[in-house]
């Protein structure tokens, strides 16, 4: 019911693996999510990214007491093992080359919504003639975030960049207001002139100009449109186009999964990115 992949999209491999799903959710479900978007709760949080972006993450959304129920259930599904397996099967040719393949047989114990890892069961193990309490190892962290960007016109909120190398996939559901008349704010997939070896961390893993290629694909900022890409290459460069005549917040839902930091050495070998 809740899955953003229920239309079984085909993977587009150029310039890197991704899917684009228009009318991703049944419209009655989408419009109920739209009507109950937790805007007041979100705008009461502390903004990110130098004050231009509000994010409410799964540590809030999947709390059993969160209201409305439809958003808690939506977030629960998109941080669950069932959802992870949907995405894994979609991007299996690429994700099967990562450490994720070794964690699938015990996925319930290896995966948790980010921010809730500390709530996993604590077990006792023998240690020096006594029993020691330890937490289960959580190797895969998922997140479902509701996001609102302020109506900024003078520049884009995201220049060409790559995501955290520990991230396996990232998805974006657009939820613009029905009466939003602005243009721009579109998700853009880039080609590269050179394999990405260095990024600007102060700019949010921004790509240096000499490496950025032309825009390959633009996904319009349109209601009920979902885009997701597999982050299995250092060349998964993307950006958001500048908005024109914005008067309203830019609303979206971000959905990701990533390895915990234990696996950083694996991704260092795969990506070989210098973060400066």
C-alpha positions as CSV (number, residue, x, y, z in Angstrom):
1,X,0.0,0.0,0.0
2,X,2.6,2.6,1.1
3,X,5.5,1.5,-1.2
4,X,6.9,4.2,-3.5
5,X,8.0,1.3,-5.8
6,X,4.6,-0.4,-6.1
7,X,4.5,0.4,-9.9
8,X,7.6,-1.7,-10.4
9,X,9.7,0.8,-12.3
10,X,12.5,-0.2,-14.6
11,X,16.1,0.9,-13.7
12,X,17.7,3.5,-16.0
13,X,21.4,3.0,-16.0
14,X,22.6,6.2,-17.7
15,X,24.3,8.2,-16.3
16,X,24.1,6.0,-13.2
17,X,21.4,3.6,-11.9
18,X,18.1,5.4,-11.1
19,X,14.3,5.2,-11.4
20,X,11.7,7.9,-12.1
21,X,8.2,7.2,-11.0
22,X,5.3,9.5,-11.9
23,X,2.1,9.1,-9.9
24,X,4.1,6.9,-7.6
25,X,1.4,6.4,-5.0
26,X,-2.3,5.9,-5.5
27,X,-3.8,9.3,-5.6
28,X,-6.2,8.8,-2.6
29,X,-3.1,7.9,-0.5
30,X,-1.0,10.7,-1.8
31,X,-3.6,13.3,-1.2
32,X,-4.2,12.1,2.3
33,X,-0.4,12.4,3.0
34,X,-0.5,15.8,1.3
35,X,-3.5,17.0,3.4
36,X,-1.9,15.8,6.7
37,X,1.7,16.8,5.9
38,X,3.2,17.6,9.4
39,X,4.1,21.1,8.5
40,X,3.6,22.8,11.9
41,X,5.7,20.1,13.7
42,X,8.4,20.5,11.1
43,X,8.6,24.3,11.2
44,X,8.9,24.2,15.0
45,X,12.3,22.4,14.7
46,X,15.7,23.9,14.3
47,X,16.6,24.4,10.6
48,X,19.5,22.8,8.9
49,X,21.9,24.0,6.1
50,X,22.5,27.5,7.4
51,X,18.8,28.0,8.2
52,X,17.3,27.3,4.8
53,X,16.0,23.7,5.3
54,X,13.8,22.0,7.9
55,X,14.1,18.2,8.3
56,X,12.1,15.9,10.5
57,X,13.8,12.5,10.5
58,X,12.7,9.0,11.3
59,X,13.8,9.3,15.0
60,X,10.6,11.5,15.3
61,X,8.3,10.1,12.6
62,X,8.4,6.4,13.7
63,X,7.9,7.2,17.3
64,X,4.8,5.2,18.4
65,X,3.2,8.4,19.7
66,X,3.7,10.4,16.4
67,X,0.5,11.8,14.8
68,X,-1.0,11.6,12.3
69,X,-0.9,7.8,12.0
70,X,-0.7,7.8,8.2
71,X,2.7,9.6,8.4
72,X,4.0,7.3,11.1
73,X,3.0,4.2,9.1
74,X,4.4,5.6,5.9
75,X,7.8,6.3,7.6
76,X,7.7,2.9,9.3
77,X,7.3,1.1,6.0
78,X,10.1,3.2,4.3
79,X,12.6,2.4,7.0
80,X,11.6,-1.3,7.3
81,X,13.4,-4.5,6.1
82,X,10.6,-5.1,3.6
83,X,11.3,-1.7,2.0
84,X,15.0,-2.3,2.1
85,X,14.6,-5.6,0.2
86,X,12.4,-3.9,-2.4
87,X,15.1,-1.5,-3.2
88,X,17.9,-4.1,-2.9
89,X,16.1,-6.3,-5.5
90,X,15.6,-3.3,-7.7
91,X,19.3,-2.3,-7.6
92,X,20.7,-5.8,-7.0
93,X,23.3,-5.7,-9.9
94,X,25.0,-2.9,-8.0
95,X,24.2,-3.4,-4.4
96,X,25.2,-7.1,-4.5
97,X,28.8,-5.9,-5.0
98,X,28.6,-4.2,-1.5
99,X,28.8,-5.6,2.0
100,X,24.9,-5.4,2.1
101,X,24.7,-8.8,0.5
102,X,26.3,-10.4,3.6
103,X,23.7,-8.9,5.9
104,X,20.5,-10.0,4.2
105,X,20.2,-13.4,5.9
106,X,19.8,-11.6,9.2
107,X,18.3,-8.4,8.0
108,X,15.8,-7.9,10.9
109,X,18.7,-7.7,13.4
110,X,21.0,-5.8,11.1
111,X,18.7,-2.9,10.0
112,X,17.1,-0.2,12.0
113,X,15.5,3.3,11.4
114,X,18.3,5.8,12.0
115,X,17.9,7.4,15.5
116,X,16.3,4.2,16.9
117,X,19.3,2.0,16.8
118,X,19.7,2.4,20.6
119,X,16.3,0.9,21.1
120,X,17.3,-2.5,19.7
121,X,17.2,-5.4,22.1
122,X,20.0,-5.7,24.6
123,X,21.3,-9.2,25.1
124,X,23.7,-10.8,27.6
125,X,26.8,-12.7,26.6
126,X,29.5,-14.5,28.7
127,X,32.4,-12.3,29.5
128,X,35.2,-13.1,32.0
129,X,33.2,-15.5,34.2
130,X,30.2,-13.2,34.2
131,X,27.4,-12.1,31.9
132,X,27.8,-8.8,30.1
133,X,25.0,-6.7,28.5
134,X,25.6,-5.6,24.9
135,X,23.5,-4.0,22.2
136,X,22.9,-5.8,19.0
137,X,25.1,-4.6,16.1
138,X,23.1,-2.4,13.8
139,X,24.9,-2.4,10.4
140,X,22.3,-0.8,8.2
141,X,20.5,2.5,9.0
142,X,17.4,3.7,7.2
143,X,15.8,7.1,7.2
144,X,12.5,8.7,6.1
145,X,12.5,12.5,6.4
146,X,9.9,15.1,5.7
147,X,11.7,18.2,4.4
148,X,10.8,21.9,3.7
149,X,13.1,24.3,2.0
150,X,12.6,28.0,2.3
151,X,11.5,29.9,-0.9
152,X,15.0,31.0,-2.0
153,X,15.4,32.5,-5.5
154,X,18.9,34.0,-5.7
155,X,20.6,30.6,-5.8
156,X,20.1,26.9,-5.8
157,X,19.9,25.1,-2.4
158,X,22.0,22.3,-3.8
159,X,24.9,22.7,-6.3
160,X,26.3,19.6,-8.1
161,X,27.5,17.2,-5.3
162,X,27.7,13.5,-4.3
163,X,26.1,12.0,-1.2
164,X,27.8,10.3,1.8
165,X,29.8,7.3,0.4
166,X,28.2,5.2,3.2
167,X,24.8,5.7,1.6
168,X,23.5,2.9,-0.6
169,X,20.5,4.6,-2.1
170,X,18.5,7.8,-1.9
171,X,15.0,8.6,-2.9
172,X,13.0,11.8,-3.2
173,X,9.2,12.2,-3.3
174,X,8.0,15.6,-4.4
175,X,5.1,17.1,-2.5
176,X,4.6,20.7,-3.8
177,X,1.6,22.7,-2.8
178,X,-1.2,22.5,-5.3
179,X,-1.1,26.3,-5.8
180,X,2.7,26.6,-6.0
181,X,3.3,28.6,-9.2
182,X,7.1,28.7,-9.1
183,X,9.3,27.0,-11.6
184,X,12.6,25.2,-11.0
185,X,13.5,23.3,-7.9
186,X,14.0,20.2,-10.1
187,X,16.2,17.2,-9.4
188,X,19.1,17.0,-11.9
189,X,21.4,14.1,-12.7
190,X,24.8,15.1,-14.1
191,X,27.4,13.5,-16.2
192,X,31.1,14.0,-15.3
193,X,34.1,15.2,-17.2
194,X,36.4,13.2,-15.0
195,X,35.9,10.4,-12.4
196,X,35.3,12.1,-9.1
197,X,38.4,11.9,-6.9
198,X,37.9,15.0,-4.8
199,X,35.0,17.0,-3.2
200,X,34.5,20.2,-1.3
201,X,33.2,19.2,2.1
202,X,32.4,22.8,3.1
203,X,30.0,22.8,0.2
204,X,28.3,19.6,1.2
205,X,30.5,17.3,-0.9
206,X,30.3,19.8,-3.8
207,X,32.0,18.8,-7.0
208,X,34.7,21.0,-8.4
209,X,33.8,22.8,-11.6
210,X,36.5,21.1,-13.7
211,X,34.9,17.7,-13.0
212,X,31.2,18.6,-13.5
213,X,29.7,17.6,-16.8
214,X,26.4,18.6,-18.5
215,X,23.0,17.9,-17.0
216,X,21.8,14.5,-18.3
217,X,18.3,14.2,-16.8
218,X,15.9,16.7,-15.1
219,X,13.0,15.4,-13.0
220,X,10.3,18.1,-12.7
221,X,9.2,19.3,-9.3
222,X,5.7,17.8,-9.6
223,X,3.2,16.3,-7.2
224,X,3.5,12.5,-6.5
225,X,6.8,12.2,-8.5
226,X,9.4,9.9,-7.0
227,X,13.1,9.6,-8.1
228,X,15.6,7.2,-6.5
229,X,19.2,6.4,-7.4
230,X,21.8,3.8,-6.4
231,X,24.8,5.4,-4.8
232,X,27.2,2.7,-5.9
233,X,29.6,4.9,-7.9
234,X,31.5,8.1,-6.9
235,X,30.2,9.6,-10.1
236,X,26.5,9.8,-8.9
237,X,26.5,13.6,-9.2
238,X,23.2,15.4,-8.7
239,X,21.9,18.9,-8.0
240,X,18.7,20.9,-7.6
241,X,17.9,23.7,-10.1
242,X,17.4,27.2,-9.0
243,X,13.8,28.2,-8.3
244,X,12.1,31.1,-10.1
245,X,9.5,33.3,-8.4
246,X,9.2,31.1,-5.3
247,X,6.7,32.2,-2.7
248,X,6.1,28.9,-0.9
249,X,8.2,26.3,0.8
250,X,9.6,23.4,-1.4
251,X,8.2,20.2,0.2
252,X,9.6,16.7,-0.2
253,X,10.3,13.4,1.5
254,X,13.8,12.0,1.5
255,X,14.3,8.2,1.9
256,X,17.8,6.7,2.3
257,X,19.7,3.7,3.6
258,X,23.4,3.7,4.6
259,X,26.0,1.5,6.2
260,X,27.1,2.4,9.7
261,X,30.6,3.9,10.0
262,X,32.1,0.5,10.7
263,X,32.1,0.0,6.9
264,X,33.9,3.2,6.0
265,X,37.1,1.4,5.0
266,X,35.1,-0.7,2.5
267,X,33.7,2.4,0.9
268,X,37.0,4.2,1.0
269,X,38.4,1.5,-1.2
270,X,35.4,1.7,-3.6
271,X,35.2,5.5,-3.9
272,X,38.7,6.7,-3.1
273,X,37.4,10.2,-2.6
274,X,39.4,13.0,-1.1
275,X,37.2,15.1,1.1
276,X,38.7,18.6,1.5
